[in-house]
Amino acid sequence: MNVYLSFDVEVWCNGWSQLDERFPAAFERYVYGRSSRGEYALPKTLEILQRNGLRGVFFVEPLFAARFGQSYLARIVRMIEAAGQDVQLHLHPEWTDEIRPPILDDVSVKRQHLSFYTPDEQTALIRFGKQLLETETGRPVSAFRAGSFAANAGTYGALRRNGITVDSSINEAWSGSAADIDAGQRCALPGLIDGVVSYPLTVFRDGFGRLRPAQVGACSFAEMRAALSGAADRGREHFVIVSHNFEMLRPGSSEPDNIVVRRFETLCAWLSAQRDRFRVGSFPLSTGTAGADRPVRPSAGPWATGWRFAEQALRRL
């Protein structure tokens, strides 16, 4: 089974006022996460992957750099590529009205999600972000993920017009993701949407029957292991996992979240030891695999989900 360890890499200033004053500290936290125990944002993520011989795909958000400078984006891209990882495009259009000169005609109101923009506006935004990122990578961007998984039907035409052939923007567990796309196309299986190969985030049923995204910070390792093993045993071909550059940090702090760190380290070590079952790599894959997957809904048992609740209680303490 193909397993995709994907990471959304982004920088936030925890508000839209006093951006210039807040940005330096925000960049340090979100990108490096320096603490008394080391750097637990991007550096620790990359170190864990390298230690286990795994390659992931890092969807990097570039629009912030049009506000604060290309050199910041360059530092992120260099760090990821030096670790042998793949860099692709992530887009949070909340930055659009912060960029000067404006890249769209109408930036009078902050619009949070890509789905709030017309297809032509999405095309322009994706083109602009793609150019920013390709300036640093020196190669064409081929894969994309919308910020907050907020793609819609217009996104796929915009991607196609920009020469991007793979998308991983659909999150079945969130109603705002691809809500205007036919349910058969936005399901949890890979498929073609308007000429673009879509690899949705994997969503499984937890031990209480609820849909749960395969996100490192939102699942216990026991849940992730059960979902991965069950999907592989039943012949599923693709499994997409998501994390973030800041996911191993405590909320509002640069100190590591020990529980999430342990989850990620354990997951990577387990995947590395299971190479006969799991092929861990990055997008894009051949379009020949689109639509070939089996309609298997991964699941986790009550014990695995109960462990997550115990971890959450421990984190609050």
C-alpha positions in Angstrom: 0.0 0.0 0.0 1.3 3.5 -0.9 1.5 5.7 2.2 1.9 9.5 1.9 3.2 11.3 4.9 2.2 14.9 4.0 2.9 18.1 5.9 1.3 21.5 5.6 4.0 24.1 6.2 2.7 27.5 7.1 3.5 30.6 9.2 0.9 32.5 11.3 1.1 35.7 13.4 -1.9 34.7 15.6 -3.9 37.7 14.3 -3.8 40.3 11.5 -2.9 43.3 13.5 0.8 44.4 14.2 2.0 41.9 11.6 5.5 43.4 11.3 6.0 43.3 15.0 4.7 39.8 15.4 6.2 38.1 12.4 9.8 37.5 13.5 8.8 35.6 16.6 6.0 33.7 14.7 8.5 32.6 12.0 10.9 31.3 14.6 8.2 29.3 16.4 6.4 27.9 13.3 9.6 27.1 11.3 12.1 26.2 14.0 10.2 25.7 17.3 13.4 26.3 19.4 13.1 25.1 22.9 15.2 23.9 25.8 15.1 20.4 24.2 15.9 21.3 20.7 14.1 22.5 17.5 10.7 20.7 17.4 9.1 22.3 14.4 10.5 21.6 10.9 14.0 20.5 12.0 12.7 17.7 14.3 10.1 16.6 11.7 12.9 16.3 9.1 15.3 14.6 11.5 12.7 11.9 12.4 12.0 11.2 8.7 15.7 10.9 7.9 16.4 8.7 10.8 13.8 6.2 9.6 14.7 6.5 5.9 11.2 7.9 4.9 10.3 10.5 2.3 7.3 12.7 2.6 5.7 15.6 0.7 5.8 19.1 2.2 3.1 21.4 1.0 4.6 24.8 1.6 2.5 28.0 1.8 4.3 30.8 0.0 1.9 33.8 0.0 3.3 35.0 3.4 6.6 35.6 1.7 5.0 38.2 -0.7 4.3 40.2 2.5 7.5 39.7 4.4 10.2 38.7 1.8 11.2 35.9 -0.4 14.2 35.1 1.8 12.0 33.6 4.4 10.5 31.2 1.9 13.9 30.4 0.7 15.0 29.3 4.2 12.1 26.9 4.5 12.6 25.4 1.0 16.3 24.9 1.5 15.8 23.2 4.8 13.3 20.7 3.4 15.2 19.9 0.2 18.5 19.5 2.1 16.8 16.7 4.0 15.8 15.0 0.7 12.1 15.7 1.0 9.7 16.8 -1.6 8.3 20.4 -1.8 4.9 21.1 -3.3 2.3 24.0 -3.1 0.0 24.9 -0.3 -2.1 28.0 -0.4 -3.8 30.1 2.4 -5.4 33.0 0.6 -6.0 34.8 3.9 -2.7 36.5 3.0 -4.1 38.0 -0.3 -5.2 41.3 1.1 -1.9 41.8 2.9 0.2 41.7 -0.3 1.3 44.9 -2.0 0.9 45.6 -4.8 -2.4 43.7 -4.9 -2.4 40.5 -6.9 -6.2 40.6 -7.4 -8.6 43.4 -8.3 -10.8 42.9 -5.2 -8.9 42.7 -2.0 -11.1 45.0 0.1 -12.3 42.2 2.4 -10.3 39.3 3.8 -11.6 36.0 2.4 -10.3 33.0 4.3 -10.8 30.1 2.0 -9.8 29.4 -1.6 -13.5 28.3 -2.2 -14.5 31.9 -1.5 -12.8 33.0 -4.8 -14.0 32.7 -8.3 -12.3 30.2 -10.7 -10.4 33.0 -12.4 -9.3 34.4 -9.0 -8.2 30.9 -7.9 -6.3 30.6 -11.2 -4.4 33.9 -10.5 -3.7 33.0 -6.9 -2.4 29.5 -7.7 -0.2 31.0 -10.5 1.2 33.6 -8.2 2.0 31.1 -5.4 3.4 28.6 -7.9 5.8 31.2 -9.2 6.9 32.2 -5.7 7.7 28.5 -4.8 9.3 27.6 -8.1 11.7 30.5 -7.8 13.1 28.6 -4.8 12.8 25.0 -6.0 14.0 25.6 -9.5 11.5 23.0 -10.8 7.8 22.9 -11.7 5.3 22.4 -8.9 3.2 19.3 -9.7 1.0 18.8 -6.6 -1.2 21.1 -4.5 -3.2 21.3 -1.3 -5.7 24.0 -0.5 -5.4 25.7 3.0 -7.9 24.2 5.4 -8.7 21.7 2.7 -11.1 24.4 1.3 -11.1 23.4 -2.4 -14.2 23.5 -4.5 -15.1 22.5 -8.1 -13.4 25.6 -9.5 -10.1 24.7 -7.9 -9.5 21.8 -10.2 -9.8 23.8 -13.4 -7.5 26.4 -11.9 -4.9 23.7 -11.1 -5.2 22.3 -14.6 -4.7 25.7 -16.2 -1.6 26.1 -14.1 -0.2 22.7 -15.1 -0.6 21.1 -11.7 -1.7 17.5 -12.1 -2.1 16.2 -8.6 -4.3 17.5 -5.7 -4.7 16.4 -2.1 -7.2 19.0 -0.9 -10.3 16.9 -0.1 -11.0 16.1 3.5 -14.2 14.1 3.8 -14.4 14.7 7.5 -15.0 18.4 7.0 -18.1 19.6 5.3 -16.4 22.7 3.9 -14.0 20.7 1.7 -15.2 20.2 -1.9 -18.8 20.6 -0.8 -20.0 21.4 -4.4 -18.3 18.3 -5.9 -20.3 15.2 -6.5 -20.1 12.8 -3.6 -18.9 10.1 -5.8 -15.9 12.2 -6.8 -15.1 13.6 -3.4 -15.0 10.2 -1.7 -12.0 8.9 0.1 -10.5 7.2 -3.0 -8.2 8.6 -5.6 -9.8 9.7 -8.9 -9.8 12.3 -11.7 -11.6 15.6 -11.1 -11.5 17.9 -14.1 -8.3 16.4 -15.4 -6.5 16.5 -12.1 -5.7 13.4 -10.0 -7.2 13.8 -6.6 -5.7 11.9 -3.6 -8.0 12.8 -0.7 -6.8 12.8 2.9 -7.6 9.4 4.3 -10.6 9.4 6.7 -11.4 6.4 8.9 -14.0 5.4 11.4 -12.8 5.5 15.0 -13.9 3.1 17.8 -17.1 5.0 18.3 -18.1 5.0 14.6 -17.2 8.6 13.9 -15.3 9.8 10.9 -11.7 10.8 11.8 -9.0 12.3 9.6 -5.7 10.5 9.5 -3.8 13.4 11.2 -0.9 12.8 13.5 -2.0 15.3 16.1 -5.6 14.1 16.0 -5.2 10.3 16.3 -3.5 8.0 18.7 -0.8 5.8 17.2 -3.0 2.8 18.0 -5.7 4.3 15.8 -3.3 5.1 13.0 -1.8 1.6 13.1 -5.2 -0.1 13.0 -6.4 2.0 10.1 -3.2 1.5 8.1 -3.1 -2.3 8.8 -6.8 -2.8 8.1 -6.6 -0.8 4.8 -3.6 -2.8 3.6 -5.0 -6.1 4.6 -8.2 -5.4 2.6 -6.3 -4.4 -0.5 -6.5 -0.6 -0.4 -3.7 1.0 -2.6 -3.4 4.5 -1.1 -3.4 6.1 2.4 -2.8 9.8 2.9 -1.7 11.1 6.3 -1.4 14.8 7.2 0.6 16.7 9.8 1.9 20.3 10.1 5.3 21.9 10.7 4.1 23.0 14.2 2.1 19.9 15.2 4.8 18.6 17.7 4.7 21.9 19.6 2.4 22.7 22.6 -0.3 25.2 21.6 1.0 28.8 22.0 4.5 27.6 22.9 7.8 26.4 21.3 8.1 23.6 23.9 7.5 20.1 22.5 4.2 18.3 23.0 5.6 15.0 24.3 2.5 13.0 23.3 2.5 14.1 19.7 6.3 13.7 19.4 6.0 10.2 20.6 3.1 9.5 18.2 5.1 10.7 15.2 8.3 9.0 16.2 6.5 5.7 16.8 4.6 6.0 13.5 7.7 6.6 11.5 9.6 3.8 13.1 6.7 1.4 12.6 6.3 2.3 8.9 10.1 2.0 8.4 10.0 -1.5 9.9 7.0 -2.5 7.6 8.5 -1.8 4.2 7.2 -5.1 2.9 3.6 -3.8 3.5 4.0 0.0 3.0 5.7 2.0 0.3 6.2 5.5 1.8 6.8 8.2 -0.7 5.6 11.5 -2.2 3.3 12.8 -4.9 2.8 12.7 -7.8 2.1 9.1 -8.8 1.1 7.8 -12.2 -2.4 8.8 -13.3 -2.8 5.2 -14.2 -3.5 4.4 -10.5 -6.4 6.9 -10.3 -9.7 5.2 -9.8 -8.1 1.8 -9.2 -8.3 1.7 -5.4 -10.8 -0.4 -3.5 -13.7 1.2 -1.6 -12.4 0.2 1.8 -13.2 2.4 4.8 -10.4 2.0 7.3 -11.4 1.7 10.9 -10.0 1.6 14.4 -11.4 -0.3 17.4 -12.7 1.1 20.8 -9.4 0.4 22.6 -7.4 2.4 20.1 -9.8 5.4 20.3 -10.0 5.1 24.1 -6.2 5.5 24.1 -6.6 8.8 22.3 -9.0 10.0 24.9 -6.6 9.0 27.6 -3.8 10.9 25.9 -6.0 14.0 25.6 -6.7 13.9 29.3 -3.0 13.6 30.0 -2.2 16.5 27.8 -4.7 18.8 29.6 -3.1 17.8 32.9 
